[in-house]
């Protein structure tokens, strides 16, 4: 019987560590932005649906209007209507997820994924500022900007799905079950 486990070496602290070939680690690192990009695409679609619902069916309370964007975000998260609070919370989570995708793209050193992820993060940030502005003053232009920037972000992360190679499987199929 052959041992298929990677060899164990002793690191600088004298602890035994299993070595994985550099190519395997590099392939895993390069595929990192792919899964998170799929997750953020699902989140963006949910955010777009929530945003349409808020725009069409929810009245922003007068107490939330006329304040700065930071106050508007805080009030949207902590006061009714619940749909607006869910929309604001998901927007905040999208910002965190976008930073995560960009960090993974940087770690993978995948230039196209870095550019798409940075653009997607900028679009989500712009949509967040537009959303806070919409809550603050209810201008239609801010709502339109949110929708357009969400679409731009969605295109960026969909681009990552096509630009980043899938993770290689043990059988060497490249992640496909052909």
Secondary structure, 3 states (H helix, E strand, C coil): CCCCCCCEEECCCCCEEECCCHHHHHHHHHHHHHHHHHHHHHHHHHHHHHHHHHHHHCCCCHHHCCCCHHHHHHHHHHCCCHHHHHHHHHHHHHHHHHHHHHHHHHHHCCHHHHHHHHHHHHHHHHHHHHHHHHHHHCCHHHHHHHHHHHHHHHHHHHHHHHHCCCCCCCCCCCCCCC
